[in-house]
Amino acid sequence: MQRPKQQALAFLLGAVLVGGVVGFSADRVFRSNDNSIAARRQALYDDLDLKDNQRAALDSVFDTSNCQLDALLKPLQPALDSIKASRRAQMNAILTPEQRVRLEARRKDDDAKRDTERKHIKAACKK
């Protein structure tokens, strides 16, 4: 009598675990994950339920701060680029050719997004 109960409990536990994994995977696949500066700001503003004048004022604060950080990091950029290039070379040495191709595609997408955000920051600094 004990054996069928254990089997039923094990089956139920397995079903719950599989359901969790499938749900997590589906969430990852179907979620539109926009991590741009504008999207993160919008999420913050929405979460705080800010009025339009507050949003504009915070945009100004963030833009000014980003310009200051950009100016501060400018002299360090060559060193940062060197570290980044070294890391990429080390990663490429570990990966297979197929993996390198896929990683390079991801890098291009990430670089394009980063360039768009950089242009936004630089445009705000010129105001």
Contacts in CASP RR format, 6 or more apart in sequence:
PFRMAT RR
TARGET T0000
AUTHOR 0000-0000-0000
METHOD contacts of the structure
MODEL  1
MQRPKQQALAFLLGAVLVGGVVGFSADRVFRSNDNSIAARRQALYDDLDL
KDNQRAALDSVFDTSNCQLDALLKPLQPALDSIKASRRAQMNAILTPEQR
VRLEARRKDDDAKRDTERKHIKAACKK
36 113 0 8 1.000
36 116 0 8 1.000
36 117 0 8 1.000
37 117 0 8 1.000
37 120 0 8 1.000
37 121 0 8 1.000
38 120 0 8 1.000
41 58 0 8 1.000
41 59 0 8 1.000
41 62 0 8 1.000
45 54 0 8 1.000
45 55 0 8 1.000
45 58 0 8 1.000
50 58 0 8 1.000
63 121 0 8 1.000
63 124 0 8 1.000
63 125 0 8 1.000
63 127 0 8 1.000
66 121 0 8 1.000
66 124 0 8 1.000
66 125 0 8 1.000
67 121 0 8 1.000
67 124 0 8 1.000
67 125 0 8 1.000
70 121 0 8 1.000
70 122 0 8 1.000
70 125 0 8 1.000
73 80 0 8 1.000
88 107 0 8 1.000
91 103 0 8 1.000
92 100 0 8 1.000
92 103 0 8 1.000
95 103 0 8 1.000
END
